[in-house]
Amino acid sequence: MTDTHDPQVCSVGLAFLFTELRNRAALERARIIMSGFEALRDLEVNPQMYLYTRVNESEPDGHVFNIRARMFAPLSGVAEDPATGSAGCTLGGLLAHHEQVTSGMFSWRIAQGVEMGRPSTLVTRAEKKDGEVTGTWIGGAAVLVSEGTIEVD
């Protein structure tokens, strides 16, 4: 647990249970325990879990990551997702909401998928005016891992 917020369900379209962890080591230790996800579902809490921690990590290209994250949704058939744009976009709004500054533009670089060997980079931005978050955005790059076609009769 951290001081920013308690675990909570948030959404800018697709809901996730956001939990901020104290450090990277705790994030790396995270594992799926199906009974826990099932218990959340039974309590009518969204069992799509987005775990994150704040970091200050420099990459060889000079970019700095502010966030390390992991997303688990095993009851939706996603053991772990290497890049979750909908959750990253929501995280930008959540973090901006908790910023002490009442107006401004905020930005965070998110490293996700590292622990599963499929690292990704997402950049989330949020705008806040007079204490209210008024917009969130997400961007990043993608790598094609497969392609195919579907024929419908």
Salt bridges, closest charged atoms under 4 A:
GLU20 OE2 - ARG54 NE 3.15
GLU28 OE2 - ARG24 NE 2.87
ASP42 OD1 - ARG41 NE 3.32
GLU57 OE2 - ARG24 NH1 2.81
GLU57 OE1 - ARG68 NH1 3.29
ASP61 OD2 - HIS63 ND1 2.85
GLU80 OE2 - ARG70 NE 2.81
GLU115 OE2 - ARG68 NH2 2.70
GLU115 OE1 - ARG70 NE 3.90
GLU127 OE2 - LYS129 NZ 3.85
